[in-house]
Amino acid sequence: MTRLRPPWPLPAVLAWALCWLVYLTALRALAPVAAMLLASAVGVLASLVVVRWWRRALVALGFPLSLALTGSALLPPWAWLLPVAMLLLLYPVHAWRDAPLFPTPEGALDGLAQCVPLPDGARVLDAGCGVGDGLRALRRAYPRARLEGLEWSWPLRWICALRCPWARVRRSDIWGADWSGYQMVYLFQRPESMSRALIKSGEMVPGSWLVSLEFALPDVPASARLQAPGGRCIWIYRAPCLETAAAFTVS
């Protein structure tokens, strides 16, 4: 069963309304700066529900901008930088060239174990685990695997660890981490990242698996391909991918 997403801009409108409700309620007990900071934090967290980065920015920054336009809050100039700082904390500049947050749809990987069986205790990595949707999908597919997640944003890593206490979740750069110890690496990135994923797959031991939701490796024929709910493709590659890409290019 696929998740229904409300049409844009309804998520933004609902998030801004919630921020204003939190702000007006918090003013009864907190100083204006603290109330603005609390409401802005709600907006930044609410931005997690939308997919595109520019929509996330609109959701996260909509409340402080609307507050500034009303002129109803006499705040020091530095206070207006706090929402931007929170947004950068959640989505670090370091990770902007990767997918900021692409949640794996529920049940998207349900057919993966039948196509790629793994032994009990196999180490499986979700590279760029966000808030844990991919790890949850992997657990449904491989309940006996040792699941691990890497995430550069420490707030997202913290949320993921809370949602997935059965997985080992670390804050790390997925492109700097070692992939050699995993029997499977799962990605849900974006097309621009797949060339880096191909290079990175050179660390993986022969016979291990690289799985990508929606986006294919460049110039590499897939070992298998599955259709996920919602029309997305699951691209499945068996290491060594670099040698396969070189042979495919020559031929």
WODACOR-V930031 format. One record per residue. N is the residue number from 1. RES is the residue in three letters. PSI is psi as a letter, one per 30 degrees, with the letter a starting at -180 (none if undefined). D_FIRST is the distance of its C-alpha to the first C-alpha in Angstrom with 1 decimal. Layout:
n;res;psi;d_first
N;RES;PSI;D_FIRST
N;RES;PSI;D_FIRST
This chain:
n;res;psi;d_first
1;MET;k;0.0
2;THR;l;3.8
3;ARG;k;6.7
4;LEU;k;9.3
5;ARG;k;12.7
6;PRO;k;15.8
7;PRO;k;18.3
8;TRP;k;21.2
9;PRO;g;23.7
10;LEU;e;22.1
11;PRO;e;21.0
12;ALA;e;24.6
13;VAL;e;26.2
14;LEU;e;24.4
15;ALA;e;25.2
16;TRP;e;28.8
17;ALA;e;29.2
18;LEU;e;28.1
19;CYS;e;30.6
20;TRP;e;33.3
21;LEU;e;32.6
22;VAL;e;32.9
23;TYR;e;36.0
24;LEU;e;37.8
25;THR;e;37.1
26;ALA;f;38.2
27;LEU;f;41.4
28;ARG;f;42.7
29;ALA;f;42.9
30;LEU;l;42.8
31;ALA;l;44.8
32;PRO;e;43.5
33;VAL;e;42.8
34;ALA;e;40.8
35;ALA;e;38.9
36;MET;e;38.1
37;LEU;e;37.0
38;LEU;e;34.6
39;ALA;e;33.1
40;SER;e;32.8
41;ALA;e;31.0
42;VAL;e;28.4
43;GLY;e;28.0
44;VAL;e;27.8
45;LEU;e;25.1
46;ALA;f;23.2
47;SER;f;23.4
48;LEU;f;20.9
49;VAL;f;18.0
50;VAL;l;19.1
51;VAL;e;19.0
52;ARG;k;22.4
53;TRP;e;25.5
54;TRP;f;27.6
55;ARG;e;25.1
56;ARG;e;25.1
57;ALA;e;28.9
58;LEU;e;28.9
59;VAL;e;26.8
60;ALA;e;28.9
61;LEU;f;32.3
62;GLY;e;31.9
63;PHE;e;33.2
64;PRO;e;36.3
65;LEU;e;37.2
66;SER;e;37.0
67;LEU;e;39.1
68;ALA;e;41.6
69;LEU;e;41.9
70;THR;f;42.6
71;GLY;g;45.4
72;SER;f;44.9
73;ALA;k;44.8
74;LEU;j;47.9
75;LEU;l;46.5
76;PRO;l;48.3
77;PRO;e;47.5
78;TRP;f;45.9
79;ALA;f;43.3
80;TRP;f;41.5
81;LEU;f;40.9
82;LEU;e;38.8
83;PRO;e;35.5
84;VAL;e;36.0
85;ALA;e;36.8
86;MET;e;33.7
87;LEU;e;31.6
88;LEU;e;33.5
89;LEU;e;33.0
90;LEU;e;29.2
91;TYR;i;29.2
92;PRO;k;32.5
93;VAL;e;34.3
94;HIS;e;34.4
95;ALA;g;30.6
96;TRP;f;30.6
97;ARG;f;30.9
98;ASP;a;27.7
99;ALA;j;24.2
100;PRO;e;24.7
101;LEU;j;21.1
102;PHE;j;18.2
103;PRO;k;15.2
104;THR;k;13.1
105;PRO;k;9.4
106;GLU;k;7.5
107;GLY;g;7.4
108;ALA;f;9.5
109;LEU;g;12.4
110;ASP;e;11.3
111;GLY;g;13.7
112;LEU;e;16.4
113;ALA;e;18.4
114;GLN;e;19.1
115;CYS;e;20.5
116;VAL;i;22.3
117;PRO;k;23.3
118;LEU;k;25.0
119;PRO;l;27.6
120;ASP;k;27.3
121;GLY;g;28.3
122;ALA;k;27.6
123;ARG;k;27.6
124;VAL;k;24.5
125;LEU;k;24.7
126;ASP;j;22.2
127;ALA;j;24.6
128;GLY;i;24.0
129;CYS;f;21.5
130;GLY;b;21.5
131;VAL;g;20.1
132;GLY;g;18.4
133;ASP;e;14.7
134;GLY;e;15.9
135;LEU;e;17.8
136;ARG;e;15.0
137;ALA;e;12.9
138;LEU;e;16.3
139;ARG;e;17.0
140;ARG;e;14.0
141;ALA;e;15.5
142;TYR;i;19.1
143;PRO;f;19.7
144;ARG;g;23.5
145;ALA;l;23.9
146;ARG;j;25.9
147;LEU;k;23.6
148;GLU;l;25.4
149;GLY;k;24.6
150;LEU;k;27.0
151;GLU;k;26.9
152;TRP;e;29.9
153;SER;j;29.2
154;TRP;e;30.4
155;PRO;e;28.6
156;LEU;e;25.2
157;ARG;e;26.5
158;TRP;e;27.4
159;ILE;e;24.1
160;CYS;e;22.4
161;ALA;e;24.9
162;LEU;e;24.2
163;ARG;f;20.5
164;CYS;i;21.1
165;PRO;f;24.4
166;TRP;f;24.0
167;ALA;l;24.2
168;ARG;j;27.4
169;VAL;k;26.8
170;ARG;l;29.8
171;ARG;j;31.0
172;SER;l;32.1
173;ASP;k;32.3
174;ILE;f;30.0
175;TRP;f;32.6
176;GLY;f;35.4
177;ALA;l;33.9
178;ASP;k;34.7
179;TRP;g;32.0
180;SER;f;34.3
181;GLY;g;33.3
182;TYR;k;29.6
183;GLN;f;28.4
184;MET;k;25.3
185;VAL;k;24.8
186;TYR;k;21.4
187;LEU;k;21.5
188;PHE;i;19.4
189;GLN;b;22.5
190;ARG;l;23.7
191;PRO;e;25.9
192;GLU;f;29.2
193;SER;f;28.4
194;MET;f;28.0
195;SER;e;31.7
196;ARG;e;32.2
197;ALA;e;29.5
198;LEU;e;31.4
199;ILE;e;34.7
200;LYS;e;33.1
201;SER;f;31.9
202;GLY;f;35.6
203;GLU;f;35.7
204;MET;k;33.3
205;VAL;k;34.9
206;PRO;k;34.9
207;GLY;f;32.2
208;SER;l;29.7
209;TRP;k;26.4
210;LEU;k;25.3
211;VAL;k;21.6
212;SER;k;20.5
213;LEU;k;17.3
214;GLU;e;18.0
215;PHE;k;21.8
216;ALA;l;24.3
217;LEU;k;27.6
218;PRO;k;30.6
219;ASP;g;32.8
220;VAL;j;31.1
221;PRO;k;29.7
222;ALA;k;26.4
223;SER;e;26.7
224;ALA;l;23.3
225;ARG;k;20.3
226;LEU;l;16.7
227;GLN;j;14.1
228;ALA;l;11.0
229;PRO;k;7.7
230;GLY;g;9.2
231;GLY;f;12.5
232;ARG;l;13.9
233;CYS;k;16.3
234;ILE;j;17.0
235;TRP;k;20.8
236;ILE;k;22.6
237;TYR;k;26.3
238;ARG;k;28.9
239;ALA;k;31.8
240;PRO;k;34.3
241;CYS;e;32.6
242;LEU;e;35.8
243;GLU;e;37.9
244;THR;e;35.4
245;ALA;e;35.3
246;ALA;e;39.2
247;ALA;e;39.5
248;PHE;e;37.1
249;THR;e;39.0
250;VAL;e;42.4
251;SER;none;41.5
